């Protein structure tokens, strides 16, 4: 029992002589913590602005991290207007990618194999030509923040049940294969992007942050229904 008491006493003596240093260290820690909180706030704001939806990737025994999986902001929503008039009463069909879940696996010098599920929310507007619509979307593999390595298009045919102007659909991408140059090439070097096949006008509409409800057009009389 003696040794703990002696160590405690010695600690109390040292604490008195080191009080200014401890106070200074505490101030530095507080400053570091404030900077970390500011950086985290900036990152959260940036991710929110760019709708950076990174997939929740399962923790598998891989040779390295999985590729980043996200929705391309300019192509994350689909709003089809009749005659190009940007008003909810002129919407024929609309859609939005609500989320992506994905997982990857690779080891040694094997290629990266990614499986994905994409959740779509799709809407039928007042000027829809019918209850059926085939949406088109794409999945692209890019060198992170660089060139597109591969891109593939997919068709998503849907039928809106009678009386419903909004439905959900889940698309399963069985496998995206990404070859690696060497065994040391990790998944962090790549991104997988997902988006609707949009026109330049649709992309500009998304880029400007304009949006309608997916069932746009069922508005109350007197509402001008201009984009927000």
SEKE-939252 format. One record per residue (C-alpha): residue in three letters; residue number from 1; z negated, y negated, x; chain. Coordinates in steps of 0.02 Angstrom, whole numbers, plus 50000, padded with zeros to 5 digits. Layout:
BEGIN
  resn  resi      w      v      u  chain
   Ala   NUM      Z      Y      X      A
...
//
This chain:
BEGIN
  resn  resi      w      v      u  chain
   Unk     1  50000  50000  50000      A
   Unk     2  49976  49883  50147      A
   Unk     3  50157  49866  50200      A
   Unk     4  50221  49798  50034      A
   Unk     5  50080  49670  50028      A
   Unk     6  50119  49612  50205      A
   Unk     7  50304  49597  50169      A
   Unk     8  50268  49497  50013      A
   Unk     9  50154  49379  50108      A
   Unk    10  50282  49352  50245      A
   Unk    11  50412  49318  50112      A
   Unk    12  50304  49183  50032      A
   Unk    13  50278  49097  50201      A
   Unk    14  50465  49097  50238      A
   Unk    15  50505  49033  50065      A
   Unk    16  50407  48874  50096      A
   Unk    17  50499  48834  50256      A
   Unk    18  50671  48877  50187      A
   Unk    19  50657  48785  50020      A
   Unk    20  50788  48651  50066      A
   Unk    21  50910  48785  50126      A
   Unk    22  50885  48888  49969      A
   Unk    23  50913  48734  49861      A
   Unk    24  51073  48697  49955      A
   Unk    25  51132  48877  49937      A
   Unk    26  51093  48872  49752      A
   Unk    27  51195  48714  49732      A
   Unk    28  51341  48796  49821      A
   Unk    29  51329  48947  49707      A
   Unk    30  51327  48835  49555      A
   Unk    31  51479  48742  49619      A
   Unk    32  51571  48906  49650      A
   Unk    33  51526  48967  49476      A
   Unk    34  51590  48806  49397      A
   Unk    35  51754  48820  49491      A
   Unk    36  51773  49002  49436      A
   Unk    37  51741  48952  49255      A
   Unk    38  51869  48812  49268      A
   Unk    39  51998  48930  49344      A
   Unk    40  51966  49058  49206      A
   Unk    41  51986  48923  49073      A
   Unk    42  52151  48866  49150      A
   Unk    43  52216  49045  49156      A
   Unk    44  52166  49075  48975      A
   Unk    45  52257  48917  48921      A
   Unk    46  52411  48962  49023      A
   Unk    47  52417  49139  48951      A
   Unk    48  52397  49069  48775      A
   Unk    49  52537  48944  48799      A
   Unk    50  52657  49073  48864      A
   Unk    51  52600  49211  48745      A
   Unk    52  52572  49324  48892      A
   Unk    53  52536  49488  48805      A
   Unk    54  52492  49610  48939      A
   Unk    55  52479  49789  48882      A
   Unk    56  52315  49883  48892      A
   Unk    57  52363  50013  49022      A
   Unk    58  52259  50173  49029      A
   Unk    59  52167  50207  49190      A
   Unk    60  52268  50351  49263      A
   Unk    61  52264  50424  49437      A
   Unk    62  52416  50335  49504      A
   Unk    63  52476  50291  49677      A
   Unk    64  52447  50109  49628      A
   Unk    65  52438  49988  49481      A
   Unk    66  52553  49997  49331      A
   Unk    67  52694  49872  49299      A
   Unk    68  52651  49718  49197      A
   Unk    69  52710  49737  49017      A
   Unk    70  52735  49582  48909      A
   Unk    71  52833  49499  48770      A
   Unk    72  52958  49367  48826      A
   Unk    73  52902  49208  48740      A
   Unk    74  53077  49144  48697      A
   Unk    75  53121  49310  48614      A
   Unk    76  52953  49359  48540      A
   Unk    77  53001  49299  48365      A
   Unk    78  53158  49315  48260      A
   Unk    79  53199  49185  48126      A
   Unk    80  53370  49195  48046      A
   Unk    81  53423  49037  47953      A
   Unk    82  53563  49018  47828      A
   Unk    83  53692  48892  47890      A
   Unk    84  53576  48846  48035      A
   Unk    85  53461  48742  47925      A
   Unk    86  53282  48750  47992      A
   Unk    87  53182  48761  47831      A
   Unk    88  53081  48904  47758      A
   Unk    89  53190  48903  47603      A
   Unk    90  53340  48941  47714      A
   Unk    91  53264  49095  47799      A
   Unk    92  53352  49260  47771      A
   Unk    93  53254  49375  47888      A
   Unk    94  53115  49352  48013      A
   Unk    95  53011  49455  48133      A
   Unk    96  52877  49447  48266      A
   Unk    97  52820  49566  48403      A
   Unk    98  52635  49582  48370      A
   Unk    99  52583  49687  48519      A
   Unk   100  52625  49818  48648      A
   Unk   101  52527  49967  48710      A
   Unk   102  52586  50058  48864      A
   Unk   103  52537  50181  48998      A
   Unk   104  52614  50234  49163      A
   Unk   105  52603  50374  49287      A
   Unk   106  52668  50403  49464      A
   Unk   107  52614  50480  49628      A
   Unk   108  52680  50513  49803      A
   Unk   109  52863  50458  49806      A
   Unk   110  52896  50494  49622      A
   Unk   111  52973  50359  49510      A
   Unk   112  52859  50261  49393      A
   Unk   113  52864  50331  49216      A
   Unk   114  52807  50214  49078      A
   Unk   115  52781  50255  48893      A
   Unk   116  52767  50115  48766      A
   Unk   117  52732  50076  48584      A
   Unk   118  52788  49910  48511      A
   Unk   119  52718  49842  48348      A
   Unk   120  52836  49734  48244      A
   Unk   121  52797  49629  48091      A
   Unk   122  52956  49596  47992      A
   Unk   123  52991  49480  47847      A
   Unk   124  53122  49454  47712      A
   Unk   125  53156  49273  47663      A
   Unk   126  53225  49197  47502      A
   Unk   127  53406  49202  47564      A
   Unk   128  53403  49383  47621      A
   Unk   129  53566  49472  47581      A
   Unk   130  53475  49631  47530      A
   Unk   131  53324  49742  47554      A
   Unk   132  53389  49822  47714      A
   Unk   133  53405  49745  47886      A
   Unk   134  53439  49812  48060      A
   Unk   135  53345  49714  48190      A
   Unk   136  53399  49726  48371      A
   Unk   137  53280  49714  48519      A
   Unk   138  53284  49751  48703      A
   Unk   139  53175  49817  48844      A
   Unk   140  53206  49752  49019      A
   Unk   141  53137  49801  49189      A
   Unk   142  53127  49660  49314      A
   Unk   143  53073  49636  49491      A
   Unk   144  52916  49537  49459      A
   Unk   145  52959  49352  49435      A
   Unk   146  53135  49389  49494      A
   Unk   147  53296  49476  49446      A
   Unk   148  53326  49595  49300      A
   Unk   149  53349  49771  49366      A
   Unk   150  53393  49857  49201      A
   Unk   151  53403  49812  49017      A
   Unk   152  53428  49921  48864      A
   Unk   153  53454  49874  48681      A
   Unk   154  53383  49965  48530      A
   Unk   155  53417  49955  48344      A
   Unk   156  53273  49948  48220      A
   Unk   157  53335  49980  48041      A
   Unk   158  53208  49938  47905      A
   Unk   159  53205  49936  47716      A
   Unk   160  53088  49821  47622      A
   Unk   161  53009  49910  47472      A
   Unk   162  53030  49829  47302      A
   Unk   163  52913  49682  47282      A
   Unk   164  52871  49673  47468      A
   Unk   165  52935  49540  47586      A
   Unk   166  52835  49592  47739      A
   Unk   167  52818  49760  47827      A
   Unk   168  52756  49831  47993      A
   Unk   169  52852  49951  48104      A
   Unk   170  52804  50039  48265      A
   Unk   171  52934  50087  48392      A
   Unk   172  52894  50218  48524      A
   Unk   173  52987  50207  48689      A
   Unk   174  52975  50383  48757      A
   Unk   175  52998  50341  48939      A
   Unk   176  53050  50198  49051      A
   Unk   177  53087  50263  49226      A
   Unk   178  53077  50145  49375      A
   Unk   179  53134  50217  49543      A
   Unk   180  53037  50162  49696      A
   Unk   181  53112  50122  49865      A
   Unk   182  52968  50203  49959      A
   Unk   183  52807  50294  49921      A
   Unk   184  52712  50133  49958      A
   Unk   185  52805  50032  49824      A
   Unk   186  52679  50001  49685      A
   Unk   187  52703  49963  49501      A
   Unk   188  52637  49787  49529      A
   Unk   189  52809  49743  49599      A
   Unk   190  52887  49762  49426      A
   Unk   191  52877  49690  49251      A
   Unk   192  52934  49764  49086      A
   Unk   193  52986  49632  48960      A
   Unk   194  53018  49658  48774      A
   Unk   195  53105  49540  48653      A
   Unk   196  53217  49522  48502      A
   Unk   197  53404  49501  48528      A
   Unk   198  53405  49317  48482      A
   Unk   199  53539  49183  48480      A
   Unk   200  53524  49031  48593      A
   Unk   201  53472  48931  48439      A
   Unk   202  53333  49055  48399      A
   Unk   203  53273  49052  48579      A
   Unk   204  53265  48861  48575      A
   Unk   205  53171  48868  48409      A
   Unk   206  53041  48983  48488      A
   Unk   207  53033  48883  48648      A
   Unk   208  52993  48725  48549      A
   Unk   209  52845  48814  48470      A
   Unk   210  52913  48802  48292      A
   Unk   211  52864  48939  48172      A
   Unk   212  52858  48996  47991      A
   Unk   213  52760  49130  47905      A
   Unk   214  52854  49295  47911      A
   Unk   215  52875  49291  47723      A
   Unk   216  52936  49111  47730      A
   Unk   217  53019  49050  47574      A
   Unk   218  52893  49103  47443      A
   Unk   219  52824  48926  47448      A
   Unk   220  52754  48819  47312      A
   Unk   221  52877  48700  47228      A
   Unk   222  52876  48527  47306      A
   Unk   223  52839  48591  47481      A
   Unk   224  52974  48535  47603      A
   Unk   225  52939  48691  47708      A
   Unk   226  52989  48610  47872      A
   Unk   227  52943  48705  48031      A
   Unk   228  52774  48672  48109      A
//
